Every structure is written in structure tokens, then in C-alpha cells.
Amino acid sequence: MRSNRKVDGLLVLLGVVALLVPTAAMKAQGVPENITGSTLSAVAPATLAPGVPTNLCFTAHFVSPDDEYIDRFDVDLPDGWTIGTVAADSVPPANGCNPPPESGVDADNVVYWQ
């Protein structure tokens, strides 16, 4: 009887491992995670006057039914624009995050928040 319990326990353990291995392999291959419903819903102001310094505000809304998170948010601005500063702000305020959010400008006028 005891050997049957060990065999049954081993079969259950192998079944659990068989279920987990494909999941781990899919994540390792970079299968896209579900961020359905995430949007860049607003850019303000809607119109820009040429040659006039302007503050742009982007509203990004992130949703994930499978508990994903956003690691970085990029906006590619026209190459001819001069970027003065980039600031991180959020609702609720993200300044209390650990570590605090970083923001800046990468090559080719890509502004980012992470």
C-alpha cells in the first residue's frame, strides 16, 4: 500500500510539473502579456503653435487583467523639436515610489518615463 501512495504522489507531482513547464517556456520565449485596455488617451494641448514653447501632457492609462506592469513608457517626438525638460507625474502621485520614477530623453527625441 505504501508504495502505491508514493507512486500516486509522484504522478501528481509530475502532472503539476508538466503543467508548469509549458507556461515557463512561453514566458521565456517572450509571449506578449495581456495589456488589453491600456491607452494613451490624451495629449494636451491638442494643437501647437510653431515656434512657441509649449508644455505637453500625456495621459497613459495602463490595465492588465493578468497582473502585468508597465516598465517604461516612450513617446517618439519629431526630430526637429527641442526638448527642454521631462518630468514624471502620475495620479496617484508617483513621487513616493521606491525607487522614484525616472524620466528623460533618449536619442532621436524619444522621451521616456520609467
Backbone as CSV, one residue per row, in Angstrom:
resi,resn,N_x,N_y,N_z,CA_x,CA_y,CA_z,C_x,C_y,C_z
1,MET,0.801,-1.193,0.000,0.000,0.000,0.000,0.846,1.260,0.000
2,ARG,1.929,1.248,0.787,2.750,2.453,0.866,3.395,2.776,-0.469
3,SER,3.813,1.759,-1.201,4.450,2.026,-2.489,3.447,2.631,-3.468
4,ASN,2.185,2.268,-3.390,1.168,2.865,-4.253,0.982,4.343,-3.934
5,ARG,1.027,4.714,-2.661,0.901,6.120,-2.280,2.065,6.925,-2.840
6,LYS,3.270,6.335,-2.780,4.440,7.029,-3.318,4.310,7.211,-4.821
7,VAL,3.824,6.183,-5.499,3.645,6.267,-6.950,2.585,7.310,-7.278
8,ASP,1.466,7.292,-6.538,0.409,8.282,-6.767,0.930,9.694,-6.519
9,GLY,1.682,9.875,-5.447,2.258,11.190,-5.141,3.219,11.643,-6.223
10,LEU,4.022,10.709,-6.730,4.965,11.035,-7.801,4.220,11.416,-9.078
11,LEU,3.145,10.704,-9.392,2.356,11.021,-10.585,1.716,12.404,-10.472
12,VAL,1.214,12.751,-9.291,0.634,14.084,-9.084,1.711,15.142,-9.260
13,LEU,2.883,14.919,-8.677,3.988,15.873,-8.803,4.400,16.034,-10.261
14,LEU,4.503,14.930,-11.000,4.852,15.005,-12.419,3.781,15.750,-13.213
15,GLY,2.516,15.558,-12.846,1.431,16.272,-13.516,1.527,17.769,-13.304
16,VAL,1.839,18.192,-12.082,1.996,19.621,-11.786,3.173,20.188,-12.562
17,VAL,4.289,19.476,-12.582,5.464,19.933,-13.333,5.130,20.033,-14.816
18,ALA,4.397,19.062,-15.347,4.025,19.087,-16.768,3.161,20.299,-17.094
19,LEU,2.344,20.744,-16.146,1.526,21.938,-16.370,2.356,23.211,-16.312
20,LEU,3.367,23.254,-15.461,4.159,24.468,-15.273,5.219,24.665,-16.342
21,VAL,5.786,23.606,-16.868,6.874,23.734,-17.841,6.443,24.486,-19.096
22,PRO,5.294,24.177,-19.730,4.909,24.960,-20.911,4.702,26.433,-20.593
23,THR,4.154,26.746,-19.423,3.954,28.144,-19.036,5.286,28.855,-18.917
24,ALA,6.252,28.244,-18.267,7.575,28.855,-18.124,8.243,29.008,-19.480
25,ALA,8.080,28.024,-20.357,8.686,28.107,-21.687,8.066,29.233,-22.494
26,MET,6.747,29.422,-22.394,6.091,30.506,-23.131,6.590,31.861,-22.646
27,LYS,6.731,32.048,-21.339,7.230,33.320,-20.821,8.669,33.546,-21.269
28,ALA,9.469,32.494,-21.285,10.866,32.630,-21.685,10.991,33.024,-23.149
29,GLN,10.028,32.644,-23.976,10.075,32.968,-25.394,9.538,34.359,-25.691
30,GLY,9.143,35.108,-24.689,8.680,36.464,-24.902,7.253,36.553,-25.417
31,VAL,6.396,35.636,-24.994,4.998,35.699,-25.392,4.401,36.987,-24.834
32,PRO,3.719,37.777,-25.666,3.153,39.033,-25.177,2.172,38.787,-24.036
33,GLU,2.248,39.625,-23.045,1.328,39.544,-21.922,0.102,40.389,-22.244
34,ASN,-0.953,40.226,-21.481,-2.215,40.887,-21.775,-2.269,42.281,-21.158
35,ILE,-2.245,43.297,-21.999,-2.412,44.683,-21.542,-3.593,45.331,-22.273
36,THR,-4.578,44.478,-22.621,-5.775,44.954,-23.297,-6.447,46.037,-22.465
37,GLY,-6.800,47.130,-23.108,-7.452,48.238,-22.413,-6.505,49.360,-22.058
38,SER,-5.203,49.154,-22.230,-4.232,50.216,-21.959,-4.267,51.220,-23.104
39,THR,-4.174,52.504,-22.766,-4.284,53.534,-23.801,-3.394,54.729,-23.514
40,LEU,-3.060,55.443,-24.569,-2.542,56.804,-24.470,-3.742,57.635,-24.887
41,SER,-4.505,58.091,-23.891,-5.822,58.646,-24.178,-5.841,60.138,-24.427
42,ALA,-4.819,60.851,-24.045,-4.869,62.299,-24.227,-3.475,62.873,-24.367
43,VAL,-3.372,63.852,-25.230,-2.174,64.672,-25.350,-2.678,66.104,-25.323
44,ALA,-2.170,66.896,-24.407,-2.642,68.283,-24.299,-1.455,69.226,-24.374
45,PRO,-1.566,70.336,-25.056,-2.724,70.818,-25.812,-2.879,70.060,-27.124
46,ALA,-4.081,70.106,-27.677,-4.385,69.374,-28.911,-3.714,70.000,-30.127
47,THR,-3.500,71.306,-30.115,-2.825,71.984,-31.228,-1.624,72.747,-30.692
48,LEU,-0.618,72.894,-31.536,0.614,73.581,-31.147,0.868,74.739,-32.096
49,ALA,1.337,75.850,-31.541,1.718,76.999,-32.368,3.204,76.872,-32.686
50,PRO,3.585,76.897,-33.960,5.001,76.779,-34.329,5.850,77.871,-33.679
51,GLY,7.002,77.464,-33.148,7.949,78.412,-32.575,7.630,78.887,-31.171
52,VAL,6.540,78.417,-30.584,6.142,78.846,-29.238,6.431,77.706,-28.256
53,PRO,7.212,77.977,-27.186,7.447,76.930,-26.179,6.115,76.446,-25.594
54,THR,5.992,75.145,-25.456,4.729,74.553,-25.010,5.009,73.400,-24.063
55,ASN,4.190,73.273,-23.036,4.229,72.099,-22.168,3.258,71.073,-22.725
56,LEU,3.745,69.867,-22.967,2.888,68.775,-23.431,2.596,67.847,-22.263
57,CYS,1.351,67.441,-22.134,0.964,66.481,-21.099,0.391,65.243,-21.777
58,PHE,0.871,64.083,-21.381,0.405,62.811,-21.919,-0.350,62.080,-20.823
59,THR,-1.484,61.487,-21.170,-2.232,60.679,-20.220,-2.169,59.229,-20.684
60,ALA,-1.491,58.418,-19.909,-1.388,56.989,-20.211,-2.159,56.227,-19.144
61,HIS,-3.017,55.320,-19.591,-3.812,54.509,-18.671,-3.424,53.054,-18.909
62,PHE,-2.929,52.402,-17.876,-2.447,51.028,-18.005,-3.397,50.071,-17.301
63,VAL,-3.807,49.020,-18.020,-4.705,47.999,-17.494,-4.128,46.633,-17.844
64,SER,-4.184,45.696,-16.900,-3.723,44.344,-17.194,-4.553,43.333,-16.416
65,PRO,-5.370,42.545,-17.122,-6.159,41.531,-16.431,-5.319,40.381,-15.883
66,ASP,-4.057,40.247,-16.327,-3.213,39.167,-15.810,-2.042,39.705,-14.990
67,ASP,-2.255,40.852,-14.344,-1.306,41.421,-13.375,0.055,41.769,-13.954
68,GLU,0.084,42.211,-15.199,1.329,42.723,-15.769,1.560,44.130,-15.235
69,TYR,2.717,44.678,-15.483,3.020,46.040,-15.057,3.715,46.767,-16.193
70,ILE,3.717,48.081,-16.110,4.394,48.880,-17.126,5.786,49.207,-16.597
71,ASP,6.782,48.929,-17.405,8.162,49.149,-17.008,8.693,50.470,-17.551
72,ARG,8.199,50.862,-18.711,8.690,52.078,-19.348,7.644,52.551,-20.346
73,PHE,7.540,53.857,-20.487,6.594,54.481,-21.402,7.376,55.436,-22.284
74,ASP,7.354,55.233,-23.608,8.105,56.053,-24.564,7.157,56.829,-25.462
75,VAL,7.535,58.064,-25.793,6.835,58.851,-26.805,7.898,59.387,-27.753
76,ASP,7.774,59.056,-29.034,8.733,59.492,-30.052,8.246,60.817,-30.634
77,LEU,8.932,61.901,-30.299,8.571,63.235,-30.779,9.353,63.568,-32.046
78,PRO,8.870,64.514,-32.841,9.580,64.875,-34.076,11.029,65.284,-33.806
79,ASP,11.927,64.868,-34.700,13.358,65.128,-34.522,13.697,66.609,-34.479
80,GLY,12.928,67.462,-35.126,13.225,68.888,-35.151,12.833,69.635,-33.885
81,TRP,12.145,68.984,-32.970,11.704,69.645,-31.744,12.849,69.726,-30.747
82,THR,12.868,70.789,-29.973,13.825,70.933,-28.878,13.104,70.575,-27.586
83,ILE,13.634,69.595,-26.876,13.029,69.156,-25.617,13.721,69.895,-24.481
84,GLY,12.938,70.651,-23.697,13.505,71.380,-22.563,13.696,70.468,-21.364
85,THR,12.611,70.012,-20.781,12.662,69.119,-19.621,11.571,68.068,-19.749
86,VAL,11.751,66.984,-19.031,10.758,65.915,-18.961,10.555,65.620,-17.484
87,ALA,9.302,65.582,-17.052,9.011,65.338,-15.643,8.053,64.168,-15.506
88,ALA,8.243,63.397,-14.462,7.345,62.283,-14.162,6.277,62.759,-13.192
89,ASP,5.037,62.446,-13.491,3.921,62.778,-12.614,2.854,61.723,-12.847
90,SER,2.061,61.462,-11.849,1.000,60.479,-12.022,-0.085,60.696,-10.988
91,VAL,-1.220,60.032,-11.212,-2.327,60.050,-10.268,-2.601,58.599,-9.905
92,PRO,-2.399,58.179,-8.663,-1.888,58.991,-7.556,-0.430,59.358,-7.786
93,PRO,0.058,60.378,-7.060,1.438,60.833,-7.267,2.438,59.692,-7.132
94,ALA,3.348,59.601,-8.099,4.343,58.526,-8.110,5.619,58.922,-7.398
95,ASN,5.696,60.141,-6.940,6.940,60.583,-6.316,7.269,59.812,-5.049
96,GLY,6.302,59.107,-4.478,6.572,58.304,-3.298,7.017,56.893,-3.627
97,CYS,7.178,56.582,-4.908,7.595,55.234,-5.316,9.016,54.954,-4.845
98,ASN,9.307,53.692,-4.719,10.651,53.297,-4.362,11.142,52.346,-5.435
99,PRO,12.056,52.690,-6.292,12.699,53.997,-6.418,11.764,54.982,-7.113
100,PRO,12.042,56.286,-6.984,11.197,57.271,-7.661,11.261,57.084,-9.174
101,PRO,10.211,57.465,-9.897,10.235,57.301,-11.351,11.323,58.148,-11.994
102,GLU,11.871,57.619,-13.072,12.873,58.351,-13.848,12.232,58.800,-15.143
103,SER,12.721,59.905,-15.673,12.252,60.375,-16.971,13.404,61.065,-17.665
104,GLY,13.310,61.172,-18.984,14.381,61.823,-19.722,14.148,61.741,-21.212
105,VAL,15.215,62.002,-21.963,15.155,61.986,-23.423,16.261,61.074,-23.939
106,ASP,15.889,60.112,-24.776,16.854,59.247,-25.449,17.133,59.801,-26.844
107,ALA,18.001,59.124,-27.566,18.345,59.523,-28.933,17.091,59.633,-29.797
108,ASP,17.143,60.497,-30.784,16.052,60.698,-31.748,14.779,61.257,-31.116
109,ASN,14.930,62.049,-30.043,13.802,62.731,-29.390,12.740,61.778,-28.842
110,VAL,13.172,60.679,-28.268,12.255,59.769,-27.592,12.259,60.143,-26.112
111,VAL,11.128,60.675,-25.637,11.016,60.979,-24.213,10.484,59.730,-23.521
112,TYR,10.920,59.519,-22.275,10.521,58.296,-21.581,10.243,58.558,-20.113
113,TRP,9.457,57.668,-19.556,9.180,57.621,-18.122,9.298,56.165,-17.720
114,GLN,10.019,55.906,-16.632,10.150,54.523,-16.144,10.299,54.513,-14.643
